[in-house]
């Protein structure tokens, strides 16, 4: 572990997606200690779940599937990799229907899930036929504890829990071995032991820090520090800020710098994307995994690269422990924290020079093409829901403004050039967008008086060079 001599700060949460596997964080149950937790080697409980869909039975009992390999798939509609696995899992279910049973398990309401799958079918022709269990009162999430999704629990034909894995273990080879009762070298997903340390972080409470000092004076309450380590197994990849703290876990050099410079790039504390970065390093793979790994689907190489090139950074100021709010406002201390983080990164990665530069680059320009039509979107119509909502396929805008729209476009179009707002529109917007293809998205924007066009603009970019 390398320790940096500097200070620390804040805490705000967003999920960063990585090529290792895009993991989402799930809420924990504060009253879970009284519920029996099922361990590997235990018999799966005989548990009747009344609320489900896609099943011919009104009630599902886990014990009914003895004789088959049972795989519990803990998911959510807002979890990108969970949804991405649906076609593959359905194909496996169909191929091994006599020996295998998938059960999808979610905490979400059945109305949200059913509506999502209807849109998925209509927009992308993706259909789910696997039974879905609505874990509302049955405590399956507590019996099979986990912190990140997707999360898979393997129960063999004898009813024994034999593994908990992530999605990369869900394949024909592994399934056939279990069905044939052959030995399987599972790569276990074990994120539950980190929860006591991580829950305070992800729930935004002022509890224990990630790293605890134990030195000569046995004082574990360091009030002012910054710490950098390498990749930590089962910690997940994320970045967040809270008053008095910054914490990035298993983040690449590019992600660390983007996080530190985000306020300079976007004038806000929030997610920023790699399309605001220019990589001019002699060895570009220093901060980004080689493109050929993706082109050739070399997933083992990608994972190896991320393990070798990801870091944990934890910065803490006294306010974190005292729960105080900075007199100048929350963002002021967060901006200060980002400045400290920049200095720490420069001191640690001494071979890299990173600066903000105004560059003329390819952009997508959001422009108004029909001001009257756009102005007509200022009021809520009957076909629009009563609250704004966003998922991977659809975003609904209710009494929102253009910066909110730009934020949604930034999120959905991360693999495209940066978006520049040139609408000069100050009113509200009320409409919904389906994100399937770029051309379809642009047609929808045109229908409300907007469009995205390609063009060159001079904007601030984060430039990486050799030092």
C-alpha positions as CSV (number, residue, x, y, z in Angstrom):
1,X,0.0,0.0,0.0
2,X,1.3,3.5,-0.9
3,X,0.2,6.3,1.4
4,X,0.0,9.9,0.1
5,X,0.7,12.7,2.5
6,X,-2.2,15.0,1.8
7,X,-5.8,15.8,2.9
8,X,-9.3,14.6,2.2
9,X,-13.0,15.2,1.4
10,X,-16.5,14.4,0.2
11,X,-19.1,12.0,-0.7
12,X,-21.5,11.7,-3.7
13,X,-22.4,8.5,-5.4
14,X,-22.6,7.4,-9.0
15,X,-21.9,4.0,-10.6
16,X,-19.0,3.7,-13.0
17,X,-19.2,1.0,-15.6
18,X,-16.1,-1.1,-16.4
19,X,-15.3,-3.8,-18.9
20,X,-14.7,-6.3,-16.1
21,X,-18.4,-6.2,-15.5
22,X,-20.7,-3.4,-14.9
23,X,-21.9,-3.8,-11.3
24,X,-24.7,-1.9,-9.6
25,X,-25.2,-1.5,-5.9
26,X,-28.3,-2.8,-4.1
27,X,-29.8,-1.5,-0.9
28,X,-29.2,-3.4,2.3
29,X,-31.8,-4.4,4.8
30,X,-31.1,-2.8,8.2
31,X,-33.2,-5.5,10.0
32,X,-31.5,-8.4,8.3
33,X,-29.6,-9.8,11.2
34,X,-32.6,-11.9,12.4
35,X,-33.1,-13.6,9.1
36,X,-31.3,-16.9,8.4
37,X,-28.6,-16.5,5.8
38,X,-28.0,-19.4,3.4
39,X,-24.3,-20.4,3.0
40,X,-22.6,-22.4,0.3
41,X,-23.0,-26.1,1.3
42,X,-26.4,-25.5,2.9
43,X,-29.7,-26.9,1.6
44,X,-31.8,-24.3,-0.1
45,X,-34.9,-23.5,2.0
46,X,-38.3,-24.6,1.2
47,X,-39.8,-21.2,0.6
48,X,-43.1,-20.3,-1.1
49,X,-43.2,-17.0,-3.0
50,X,-46.7,-15.9,-3.9
51,X,-45.9,-12.9,-6.1
52,X,-44.4,-13.8,-9.5
53,X,-44.8,-13.5,-13.3
54,X,-44.0,-15.6,-16.3
55,X,-44.9,-18.7,-14.4
56,X,-47.8,-21.1,-14.8
57,X,-48.0,-21.5,-11.0
58,X,-49.6,-18.8,-8.9
59,X,-47.0,-19.6,-6.2
60,X,-43.4,-20.7,-6.6
61,X,-41.7,-23.0,-4.0
62,X,-37.9,-23.3,-4.3
63,X,-38.1,-26.9,-3.3
64,X,-40.2,-27.7,-6.3
65,X,-37.1,-27.6,-8.5
66,X,-35.2,-30.4,-6.9
67,X,-33.8,-32.7,-9.6
68,X,-32.9,-29.6,-11.7
69,X,-30.1,-27.1,-11.6
70,X,-31.6,-24.0,-10.1
71,X,-30.0,-20.6,-10.8
72,X,-31.3,-17.6,-8.9
73,X,-30.6,-14.4,-10.9
74,X,-30.8,-11.3,-8.6
75,X,-31.5,-8.3,-10.9
76,X,-33.0,-4.9,-11.4
77,X,-34.3,-3.2,-14.6
78,X,-31.9,-0.2,-14.0
79,X,-28.9,-2.6,-13.9
80,X,-27.3,-2.5,-17.4
81,X,-25.5,-5.8,-17.2
82,X,-28.5,-7.5,-15.7
83,X,-30.6,-6.6,-18.7
84,X,-27.8,-7.4,-21.1
85,X,-27.8,-11.0,-19.8
86,X,-31.5,-11.6,-20.5
87,X,-31.2,-12.9,-24.1
88,X,-28.3,-15.3,-23.2
89,X,-30.1,-16.6,-20.1
90,X,-33.3,-17.2,-22.0
91,X,-31.4,-19.1,-24.7
92,X,-29.8,-21.3,-22.0
93,X,-33.2,-21.9,-20.3
94,X,-34.7,-23.0,-23.6
95,X,-31.8,-25.3,-24.4
96,X,-31.6,-27.0,-21.0
97,X,-35.3,-26.7,-20.1
98,X,-35.5,-30.3,-18.8
99,X,-32.4,-30.0,-16.5
100,X,-32.2,-26.2,-15.7
101,X,-34.4,-23.6,-14.2
102,X,-33.6,-19.9,-14.0
103,X,-35.5,-17.7,-11.5
104,X,-35.1,-13.9,-11.7
105,X,-35.5,-12.1,-8.4
106,X,-36.0,-8.4,-7.9
107,X,-37.1,-5.9,-5.2
108,X,-38.8,-3.7,-7.8
109,X,-42.6,-3.4,-8.1
110,X,-44.2,-5.7,-10.6
111,X,-45.7,-2.7,-12.5
112,X,-42.3,-1.2,-13.1
113,X,-40.8,-4.5,-14.2
114,X,-43.8,-5.4,-16.5
115,X,-43.7,-2.0,-18.1
116,X,-40.0,-2.2,-18.6
117,X,-40.2,-5.6,-20.4
118,X,-43.0,-4.4,-22.6
119,X,-40.8,-1.5,-23.8
120,X,-37.9,-3.9,-24.2
121,X,-39.9,-6.1,-26.4
122,X,-41.3,-3.2,-28.4
123,X,-38.1,-1.3,-28.9
124,X,-35.5,-4.0,-29.1
125,X,-37.5,-7.2,-29.7
126,X,-36.0,-8.7,-26.5
127,X,-38.5,-11.0,-24.8
128,X,-38.1,-12.6,-21.3
129,X,-39.8,-15.9,-20.6
130,X,-38.0,-16.7,-17.4
131,X,-40.2,-16.5,-14.2
132,X,-39.7,-13.4,-12.2
133,X,-40.0,-13.4,-8.4
134,X,-40.9,-10.1,-6.6
135,X,-39.0,-10.2,-3.4
136,X,-41.4,-8.2,-1.3
137,X,-41.8,-9.8,2.1
138,X,-40.0,-13.1,1.3
139,X,-36.4,-11.7,2.2
140,X,-34.6,-13.7,-0.5
141,X,-32.1,-10.8,-0.8
142,X,-31.3,-11.3,2.9
143,X,-31.2,-15.1,2.8
144,X,-28.7,-14.9,-0.1
145,X,-26.8,-11.7,0.9
146,X,-24.9,-9.7,-1.7
147,X,-23.9,-6.1,-2.4
148,X,-23.5,-5.9,-6.2
149,X,-25.8,-7.1,-9.0
150,X,-26.0,-9.1,-11.2
151,X,-25.7,-11.9,-8.6
152,X,-26.2,-15.6,-9.3
153,X,-26.8,-18.3,-6.8
154,X,-26.3,-21.9,-8.0
155,X,-28.4,-24.7,-6.4
156,X,-27.6,-28.2,-7.6
157,X,-30.2,-30.9,-8.4
158,X,-30.0,-32.2,-4.8
159,X,-31.0,-28.8,-3.5
160,X,-27.5,-27.8,-2.2
161,X,-26.2,-24.2,-2.7
162,X,-22.9,-24.8,-4.5
163,X,-21.8,-21.3,-5.7
164,X,-22.4,-17.6,-5.9
165,X,-21.0,-16.1,-9.1
166,X,-21.2,-13.1,-11.4
167,X,-22.5,-13.3,-14.9
168,X,-19.3,-14.5,-16.6
169,X,-19.8,-18.0,-15.1
170,X,-23.2,-18.4,-16.7
171,X,-22.3,-20.5,-19.8
172,X,-23.1,-23.8,-21.4
173,X,-19.8,-25.5,-20.3
174,X,-20.4,-24.7,-16.6
175,X,-24.1,-25.6,-16.7
176,X,-23.4,-28.9,-18.4
177,X,-20.8,-29.9,-15.8
178,X,-23.2,-29.2,-12.9
179,X,-26.0,-31.1,-14.6
180,X,-23.6,-34.1,-15.2
181,X,-22.5,-33.7,-11.5
182,X,-18.9,-33.1,-12.6
183,X,-16.4,-31.0,-10.6
184,X,-16.6,-27.3,-11.4
185,X,-13.9,-24.8,-10.5
186,X,-16.2,-21.9,-9.8
187,X,-14.9,-18.3,-9.6
188,X,-16.8,-17.2,-6.6
189,X,-18.4,-13.8,-6.2
190,X,-17.9,-12.9,-2.6
191,X,-18.8,-9.3,-2.0
192,X,-20.7,-9.7,1.3
193,X,-17.7,-9.6,3.7
194,X,-17.0,-6.0,2.6
195,X,-20.5,-4.8,3.5
196,X,-19.7,-3.6,7.1
197,X,-17.1,-1.2,5.7
198,X,-19.0,-0.3,2.5
199,X,-22.5,0.2,3.7
200,X,-21.8,3.5,5.3
201,X,-20.2,4.7,2.1
202,X,-23.0,3.7,-0.3
203,X,-25.7,4.6,2.1
204,X,-24.1,8.0,2.6
205,X,-23.8,7.8,6.4
206,X,-21.0,9.1,8.6
207,X,-19.7,5.8,9.9
208,X,-16.4,3.9,9.6
209,X,-13.9,4.9,6.9
210,X,-12.7,2.4,4.3
211,X,-9.1,2.2,5.8
212,X,-8.5,2.2,9.6
213,X,-5.2,3.2,11.0
214,X,-3.7,1.0,13.7
215,X,-0.3,2.4,14.7
216,X,1.8,2.9,17.8
217,X,-0.9,4.9,19.7
218,X,-3.8,2.6,18.7
219,X,-5.7,5.6,17.3
220,X,-8.1,4.6,14.6
221,X,-9.7,8.0,14.0
222,X,-7.4,9.7,11.6
223,X,-9.1,13.0,10.7
224,X,-7.1,14.2,7.8
225,X,-5.6,11.8,5.2
226,X,-5.4,10.6,1.7
227,X,-4.7,6.9,0.8
228,X,-4.0,5.2,-2.5
229,X,-3.9,1.4,-3.0
230,X,-4.1,-0.9,-6.0
231,X,-7.0,-3.0,-7.0
232,X,-9.0,-4.6,-4.2
233,X,-11.0,-7.8,-5.0
234,X,-14.8,-7.7,-4.6
235,X,-14.8,-4.0,-3.9
236,X,-16.6,-2.9,-7.1
237,X,-15.8,0.1,-9.2
238,X,-17.3,3.4,-8.2
239,X,-16.7,7.0,-7.3
240,X,-18.5,9.4,-4.9
241,X,-18.3,12.5,-2.8
242,X,-19.8,13.5,0.6
243,X,-19.2,16.6,2.7
244,X,-15.7,15.9,4.0
245,X,-14.8,12.9,1.8
246,X,-13.9,11.7,-1.7
247,X,-13.8,7.9,-2.4
248,X,-13.0,6.1,-5.6
249,X,-12.8,2.3,-5.7
250,X,-11.1,0.2,-8.3
251,X,-11.0,3.1,-10.8
252,X,-8.7,3.4,-13.7
253,X,-6.3,6.4,-14.0
254,X,-8.5,7.9,-16.6
255,X,-11.6,7.6,-14.3
256,X,-9.7,9.1,-11.4
257,X,-8.6,12.1,-13.3
258,X,-12.0,12.6,-14.9
259,X,-13.5,12.5,-11.4
260,X,-11.0,15.0,-10.1
261,X,-11.5,17.4,-13.0
262,X,-15.2,17.0,-13.4
263,X,-16.2,20.3,-11.8
264,X,-13.7,22.1,-14.1
265,X,-15.2,20.3,-17.1
266,X,-18.9,20.5,-16.4
267,X,-19.3,23.1,-13.6
268,X,-21.1,20.5,-11.4
269,X,-20.2,17.6,-9.1
270,X,-21.5,14.6,-11.0
271,X,-20.6,12.0,-13.5
272,X,-18.3,12.9,-16.4
273,X,-17.5,10.7,-19.3
274,X,-14.4,9.6,-21.2
275,X,-15.4,11.4,-24.4
276,X,-14.1,14.6,-22.7
277,X,-10.6,13.1,-22.7
278,X,-7.8,13.2,-25.2
279,X,-5.2,10.4,-24.9
280,X,-1.8,11.5,-26.3
281,X,0.3,9.1,-24.3
282,X,3.1,7.2,-26.0
283,X,1.5,4.1,-24.4
284,X,-2.2,4.9,-24.5
285,X,-2.9,1.6,-22.7
286,X,-1.5,3.1,-19.6
287,X,-5.0,4.6,-18.9
288,X,-7.3,2.8,-21.3
289,X,-7.5,-1.0,-22.1
290,X,-6.3,-1.8,-25.6
291,X,-9.1,-1.6,-28.2
292,X,-8.1,-4.9,-29.7
293,X,-9.2,-6.7,-26.4
294,X,-12.7,-5.5,-27.1
295,X,-12.6,-6.1,-30.9
296,X,-11.5,-9.7,-30.3
297,X,-13.7,-10.3,-27.2
298,X,-10.6,-11.0,-25.1
299,X,-12.5,-10.8,-21.8
300,X,-9.7,-12.4,-19.7
301,X,-7.2,-9.9,-21.1
302,X,-9.6,-7.0,-20.3
303,X,-10.1,-8.2,-16.7
304,X,-6.4,-8.7,-16.2
305,X,-5.7,-5.2,-17.5
306,X,-8.3,-3.7,-15.1
307,X,-6.8,-5.5,-12.2
308,X,-3.3,-4.3,-13.0
309,X,-4.4,-0.7,-13.8
310,X,-7.1,0.2,-11.3
311,X,-6.7,2.0,-7.9
312,X,-8.5,2.8,-4.7
313,X,-8.3,6.5,-3.6
314,X,-9.8,7.7,-0.3
315,X,-9.5,11.3,0.8
316,X,-10.9,12.4,4.2
317,X,-11.2,15.9,5.8
318,X,-12.3,16.5,9.4
319,X,-15.8,17.4,8.3
320,X,-16.4,13.7,7.4
321,X,-16.2,12.7,11.0
322,X,-17.9,15.7,12.6
323,X,-20.8,15.7,10.1
324,X,-20.4,19.5,9.6
325,X,-21.4,21.5,6.6
326,X,-19.0,23.9,5.1
327,X,-20.0,27.6,5.7
328,X,-19.6,28.4,2.0
329,X,-21.9,25.6,1.0
330,X,-21.5,21.9,0.2
331,X,-20.0,22.3,-3.3
332,X,-17.2,24.6,-2.0
333,X,-15.6,21.9,0.0
334,X,-16.1,19.4,-2.7
335,X,-14.3,21.7,-5.2
336,X,-11.5,22.0,-2.6
337,X,-11.4,18.2,-2.3
338,X,-11.1,17.8,-6.1
339,X,-8.1,20.2,-6.1
340,X,-6.4,18.1,-3.4
341,X,-7.2,15.0,-5.4
342,X,-5.6,16.5,-8.5
343,X,-2.4,17.2,-6.5
344,X,-2.3,13.7,-5.1
345,X,-2.8,12.1,-8.6
346,X,0.0,14.2,-10.0
347,X,2.3,13.1,-7.1
348,X,1.5,9.5,-7.6
349,X,1.4,9.1,-11.4
350,X,4.7,10.9,-12.0
351,X,4.9,9.7,-15.7
352,X,1.7,11.4,-16.8
353,X,1.0,15.0,-17.4
354,X,-2.7,16.0,-17.3
355,X,-4.1,19.4,-18.1
356,X,-7.2,21.1,-19.2
357,X,-6.9,22.4,-22.7
358,X,-9.3,24.1,-25.1
359,X,-9.4,21.9,-28.2
360,X,-11.4,22.0,-31.4
361,X,-13.0,18.5,-31.4
362,X,-15.8,16.7,-33.0
363,X,-19.1,17.3,-31.2
364,X,-22.8,16.7,-31.3
365,X,-24.6,20.0,-31.3
366,X,-28.0,20.2,-29.7
367,X,-29.9,22.9,-31.6
368,X,-33.4,24.3,-31.8
369,X,-35.0,23.9,-35.3
370,X,-38.5,24.9,-34.4
371,X,-38.9,27.3,-31.5
372,X,-42.7,27.3,-31.6
373,X,-42.8,23.5,-31.5
374,X,-40.3,23.5,-28.7
375,X,-42.2,26.1,-26.7
376,X,-45.3,23.9,-27.0
377,X,-43.5,21.4,-24.8
378,X,-43.6,23.8,-21.9
379,X,-46.7,22.2,-20.4
380,X,-47.4,18.7,-19.2
381,X,-49.7,16.7,-21.5
382,X,-51.9,13.7,-20.6
383,X,-49.7,11.1,-22.2
384,X,-46.7,12.1,-20.0
385,X,-46.3,10.5,-16.6
386,X,-46.4,12.7,-13.5
387,X,-42.7,12.3,-12.6
388,X,-39.4,12.4,-14.5
389,X,-37.8,9.0,-14.8
390,X,-34.8,7.4,-16.6
391,X,-33.7,3.9,-17.5
392,X,-31.5,2.4,-20.2
393,X,-34.2,2.6,-22.9
394,X,-36.5,5.5,-22.0
395,X,-36.2,8.9,-20.3
396,X,-39.3,10.9,-19.3
397,X,-39.0,14.6,-18.9
398,X,-41.6,16.3,-16.7
399,X,-41.2,20.1,-16.1
400,X,-37.4,19.8,-16.7
401,X,-35.0,22.1,-18.5
402,X,-32.5,21.8,-21.3
403,X,-29.5,21.1,-18.9
404,X,-31.5,18.1,-17.6
405,X,-32.0,16.9,-21.2
406,X,-28.4,17.4,-22.0
407,X,-27.4,15.4,-18.9
408,X,-29.6,12.5,-20.1
409,X,-28.1,12.7,-23.6
410,X,-24.6,12.7,-22.1
411,X,-25.4,9.6,-20.2
412,X,-27.0,7.7,-23.0
413,X,-24.5,8.8,-25.7
414,X,-21.3,8.3,-23.8
415,X,-19.7,6.5,-26.8
416,X,-20.4,9.5,-29.0
417,X,-18.6,12.8,-29.2
418,X,-19.3,15.4,-26.5
419,X,-22.7,17.2,-26.6
420,X,-22.8,21.0,-26.8
421,X,-26.0,22.9,-26.1
422,X,-26.8,25.7,-28.5
423,X,-30.5,25.9,-28.1
424,X,-30.7,29.1,-26.0
425,X,-34.0,27.7,-24.8
426,X,-34.9,28.7,-21.2
427,X,-38.4,27.1,-20.8
428,X,-39.5,23.8,-19.5
429,X,-39.8,20.5,-21.4
430,X,-42.3,17.8,-21.2
431,X,-41.9,14.7,-23.4
432,X,-40.3,11.3,-23.4
433,X,-37.4,9.8,-25.5
434,X,-36.8,6.2,-26.4
435,X,-33.0,5.4,-26.7
436,X,-32.7,2.7,-29.3
437,X,-30.7,3.9,-32.3
438,X,-29.2,7.4,-32.8
439,X,-31.3,8.0,-35.9
440,X,-34.5,7.1,-34.0
441,X,-33.5,9.4,-31.1
442,X,-32.9,12.3,-33.5
443,X,-36.3,11.8,-35.2
444,X,-37.9,12.1,-31.8
445,X,-35.9,15.2,-31.0
446,X,-37.0,16.7,-34.3
447,X,-40.6,16.1,-33.4
448,X,-40.3,18.4,-30.4
449,X,-38.3,21.1,-32.3
450,X,-34.7,19.9,-31.5
451,X,-32.0,18.0,-33.3
452,X,-28.4,16.7,-32.8
453,X,-26.0,17.6,-35.6
454,X,-22.3,16.8,-36.0
455,X,-19.9,19.7,-36.0
456,X,-16.6,21.1,-34.7
457,X,-16.5,23.2,-31.6
458,X,-13.7,24.4,-29.2
459,X,-14.4,23.0,-25.8
460,X,-12.4,22.2,-22.7
461,X,-10.9,18.7,-22.8
462,X,-8.8,16.7,-20.4
463,X,-5.5,16.0,-22.2
464,X,-3.1,13.2,-21.2
465,X,0.5,13.5,-22.2
466,X,3.9,11.9,-21.3
467,X,5.7,13.8,-18.5
